[in-house]
Amino acid sequence: MFYTLPLKHRFLACALALGLIGSAHAAELQPLRVANQKSTIKTLLEVSGETQNLPYAIQWSEFPSASPLGEALNAGAVDIGALGDAPYVFALGAGASLKVVSIIHAEGRNTTALLVPKDSPIKTAADLKGKKIVTGRGSIGHYLAIKALASAGLTSQDAQFIFLLPAESRLVLDNGTADAWATWDPYTTVVTSQSQARVLVSGKQLLSNHLYLAATREAIADKRPQLDDFVARVDRAYAWANTHPNEYAAAQARITGLPLQVHVEVAKDTHLTPVAIDDSVISGLQATADTYRKEGLLTRHIDVSQGFDKSFNAKRVQLSQATR
């Protein structure tokens, strides 16, 4: 079902794109509450210049990982936030009333990876049987580990999972408490460069490596002009990052505290492009949900098609072009 904007909201959305809203009218727009992981999108928008001339206020909320971010969306504490495939499935499984309004694809060497210590005897995914894998519960790393095991004819029951945040995960990999770590960049680059960890399985072929911007149904109904404008700004910001990797990396390093070279390597090796919300994307996420159901990580079947809003496709293109 396509969402139809009220006449007033359609006017505001068009006016946003054409720069026709004066300060008086802009003041009528409610603030957009944006959930942020490690200042990722906030930093991206700021360094690319996309926070300039905002016709509405953005209220940022910081989260250490995707799981609590999804919980905040589920509770309606924020209007929009970015989640990977697996965390979004978990959010829908928890009953979140969300819709994907934008998708960014990350093409990179180690965007997601399952890592082992450099001297580990583990050489293939099949060697993970009986081993301890650390990752974040419901994270994209968790899903990669499940897919890696499945590629070797194994299930999640054939390995022991340890669920921790990334900073803690690196410690247990380095001290030998865990045999493998399923994670994502910049952590993959950090441990491969600093600890010489090996990439056992790359997510490049196993996962979609999509980043979903998901909004609450209430925000879509009440803040559509803001969402249309915000999505267009994020698209332009990622396009800027593709051509300004050093500047983007420097801004990220200031926030994360990780070495600048790590972020430079990630930025240069990762290309980010917008993806239309279509049936192939939806079927891909349905496969993720079905995998989690099969593994017993979801208690019921989820129809993920209910978690997408295709009406943002056309508006996304229009606003991206009109506000350049």
C-alpha positions in Angstrom: 0.0 0.0 0.0 1.3 3.4 -0.9 1.3 6.2 1.6 -0.6 9.3 0.4 0.6 12.6 1.8 -2.0 15.1 3.0 -2.1 18.2 0.8 -0.4 20.4 3.3 2.5 17.9 3.7 2.8 17.6 -0.1 3.2 21.3 -0.4 5.8 21.4 2.4 7.8 18.6 0.8 7.9 20.3 -2.6 8.8 23.6 -0.9 11.6 21.9 1.0 13.1 20.6 -2.3 12.8 24.0 -4.0 14.0 26.1 -1.1 10.8 28.0 -0.9 10.1 27.7 2.8 10.8 30.9 4.7 11.9 30.9 8.3 8.3 31.4 9.6 7.0 28.3 7.8 10.1 26.3 8.6 9.5 26.9 12.2 6.2 25.0 11.9 8.1 21.8 11.1 8.5 19.6 14.2 12.1 18.5 15.1 13.2 15.2 13.6 14.5 12.8 16.2 17.3 10.8 14.7 18.9 7.7 16.3 22.7 7.5 15.7 25.3 4.8 16.2 28.7 6.2 17.3 27.9 9.5 15.6 28.1 7.8 12.2 25.4 9.6 10.3 25.7 12.8 12.4 29.4 13.1 11.5 28.7 12.3 7.9 26.1 15.0 7.5 28.2 17.6 9.4 31.4 17.1 7.5 29.7 17.0 4.1 27.9 20.3 4.8 24.4 18.7 4.8 23.5 20.1 8.2 23.5 23.6 6.8 20.3 25.4 6.0 18.1 22.8 7.7 14.4 23.9 7.7 13.8 21.9 10.8 15.8 20.9 13.9 17.4 17.5 14.3 17.5 16.0 17.8 20.2 13.4 17.9 20.3 10.4 20.2 23.4 8.3 20.5 23.5 4.5 20.8 26.4 2.1 21.1 25.0 -0.6 18.8 22.0 -1.5 16.6 20.1 -3.5 19.2 19.4 -0.6 21.6 18.8 1.7 18.6 16.1 -0.7 17.4 14.5 -0.8 20.8 14.4 3.0 20.8 12.6 3.0 17.4 10.3 0.3 18.7 9.4 2.4 21.7 8.8 5.5 19.5 11.6 7.4 21.4 13.1 8.4 18.0 11.7 8.9 14.5 14.3 7.4 12.3 17.5 5.4 12.6 19.9 3.3 10.6 20.1 -0.5 11.0 21.6 -3.4 9.1 19.6 -6.3 7.7 19.7 -8.6 10.8 19.0 -5.9 13.4 16.1 -4.6 11.4 14.6 -8.1 11.3 14.9 -8.4 15.1 13.2 -5.0 15.5 10.3 -6.2 13.3 10.3 -9.4 15.3 9.9 -7.4 18.5 6.7 -5.9 17.0 8.2 -2.6 16.0 5.9 -0.5 13.8 8.6 0.6 11.3 9.0 1.1 7.6 12.3 1.3 5.7 12.4 4.6 3.8 15.9 4.5 2.4 18.6 1.9 1.7 22.3 2.4 1.2 24.5 -0.4 -0.1 28.1 -0.6 1.2 30.5 -2.3 -1.2 33.8 -3.0 0.5 36.5 -5.6 1.0 35.8 -6.2 4.7 32.5 -4.5 5.3 31.5 -7.5 7.3 33.8 -10.4 8.2 34.3 -13.4 10.5 37.8 -13.1 12.0 40.2 -15.5 13.7 43.6 -14.8 15.4 46.5 -14.9 13.0 47.9 -18.2 14.4 44.5 -19.9 14.8 44.2 -23.5 13.6 40.8 -22.6 12.2 41.1 -22.6 8.4 37.6 -23.0 7.1 34.0 -22.4 8.2 33.7 -26.1 8.9 36.4 -25.7 11.6 34.1 -23.5 13.6 32.2 -26.6 14.8 32.4 -26.6 18.6 34.2 -23.3 18.7 33.3 -20.0 20.5 32.1 -17.1 18.3 31.8 -13.7 19.8 29.4 -11.1 18.2 26.5 -8.8 19.0 23.2 -10.6 19.5 20.9 -9.8 16.6 23.7 -7.8 14.8 24.8 -8.2 11.2 27.8 -10.0 12.6 25.5 -12.6 14.2 23.8 -13.2 10.9 27.1 -13.5 9.1 28.2 -16.2 11.6 25.0 -18.1 11.0 25.5 -17.9 7.2 29.1 -18.9 7.5 28.1 -22.0 9.5 25.4 -22.8 7.1 27.8 -22.6 4.2 29.7 -25.5 5.9 26.5 -27.5 6.6 26.4 -26.4 10.2 23.8 -24.6 12.3 24.2 -22.1 15.2 23.8 -25.1 17.5 27.1 -26.4 16.3 29.0 -23.4 17.8 28.9 -21.5 21.1 28.0 -17.9 20.8 29.2 -15.2 23.2 27.2 -11.9 22.8 29.1 -8.7 23.6 29.6 -5.2 22.3 32.4 -4.6 19.8 35.0 -3.2 22.3 34.5 -6.2 24.6 34.5 -8.6 21.7 38.0 -7.6 20.6 39.3 -8.3 24.1 37.9 -11.8 24.2 39.3 -12.6 20.8 42.7 -11.2 21.6 42.9 -13.1 25.0 41.7 -16.4 23.6 38.4 -16.6 25.3 36.7 -16.6 21.9 37.9 -18.5 18.8 36.3 -16.1 16.3 34.7 -12.7 16.0 31.9 -11.9 13.6 31.9 -8.1 13.1 31.9 -5.2 10.6 34.1 -2.2 9.7 35.9 -0.3 11.1 36.5 -3.2 13.6 37.5 -5.6 10.8 40.2 -3.2 9.7 41.3 -2.5 13.3 42.0 -6.1 14.2 43.4 -7.2 10.8 45.9 -4.3 10.9 46.7 -4.1 14.7 46.3 -7.7 15.8 47.0 -9.3 12.3 43.7 -11.2 12.7 42.7 -13.3 9.6 39.5 -12.9 7.7 38.1 -16.5 7.8 34.8 -15.6 6.0 34.0 -12.3 4.3 30.4 -11.1 4.1 30.9 -9.8 0.6 29.2 -12.8 -1.0 27.0 -14.0 1.9 25.3 -10.8 2.8 23.5 -7.9 1.1 25.6 -5.3 3.1 22.6 -2.9 3.1 22.1 -0.2 5.6 18.4 0.5 6.2 17.0 3.9 7.3 13.9 2.9 9.2 11.2 5.3 10.4 8.3 4.9 12.7 4.8 4.9 11.1 4.0 7.9 13.3 6.9 9.9 11.9 5.9 9.0 8.3 2.4 10.2 9.0 3.4 13.4 10.9 6.9 14.3 9.6 6.9 13.3 6.0 8.5 16.5 4.7 11.3 16.2 7.2 11.9 12.6 6.4 12.0 13.2 2.6 14.5 16.0 3.1 16.6 14.0 5.6 16.8 11.0 3.3 18.0 13.2 0.4 20.6 14.8 2.6 21.9 11.4 3.7 22.1 10.3 0.0 24.1 13.3 -1.0 26.3 13.0 2.1 27.3 9.4 1.2 28.0 10.5 -2.4 30.3 13.2 -1.0 32.0 10.6 1.2 32.8 8.5 -1.8 34.8 11.3 -3.4 36.2 12.8 -0.1 37.5 9.7 1.8 40.3 11.5 3.6 38.0 14.3 4.9 35.4 11.8 6.0 37.9 9.5 7.6 39.4 12.4 9.6 36.0 13.4 10.9 35.2 9.8 12.0 38.6 9.4 13.7 37.9 12.5 15.8 34.7 10.9 17.1 35.7 7.2 17.5 39.2 7.7 18.8 40.4 4.9 16.4 43.6 5.5 14.4 43.1 7.8 11.4 44.7 5.3 9.1 42.0 2.8 10.0 39.3 5.1 8.9 41.2 6.2 5.8 41.6 2.5 4.7 37.9 1.8 5.4 36.7 5.0 3.6 38.9 4.3 0.5 37.8 0.6 0.3 34.1 1.2 0.8 31.7 2.6 -1.8 28.3 3.7 -0.7 25.3 3.9 -3.1 21.6 4.4 -2.8 19.4 1.4 -3.5 15.7 1.5 -4.5 13.2 -0.3 -2.3 12.0 -3.1 -4.6 10.9 -6.7 -4.5 14.4 -8.1 -4.7 15.5 -6.2 -1.6 12.4 -7.3 0.2 12.8 -11.0 -0.7 16.4 -10.8 0.4 15.4 -9.5 3.9 12.7 -12.2 4.0 15.4 -14.8 3.6 17.2 -13.3 6.6 14.0 -13.4 8.7 13.3 -17.0 7.6 16.9 -18.0 8.5 16.5 -16.5 12.0 13.1 -18.3 12.4 14.7 -21.6 11.3 17.5 -21.1 13.9 15.0 -20.5 16.6 16.1 -16.9 17.1 12.6 -15.6 16.1 9.6 -17.2 17.7 7.2 -16.5 14.8 7.2 -16.0 11.1 7.6 -12.4 10.0 6.3 -10.9 6.8 9.0 -8.3 6.2 7.2 -6.7 3.2 5.1 -4.8 5.8 8.3 -3.1 6.9 9.0 -1.2 3.7 7.5 2.0 2.2 8.1 2.1 -1.6 6.5 5.5 -1.9 9.8 7.0 -0.7 11.5 5.9 -3.9 10.2 8.6 -6.3 10.4 11.4 -3.7 13.9 10.4 -2.8 15.1 10.9 -6.4 13.2 14.1 -6.8 14.6 15.7 -3.6 18.1 14.6 -4.2 18.2 16.3 -7.6 16.2 19.4 -6.6 18.3 20.3 -3.6 21.7 19.9 -5.1 
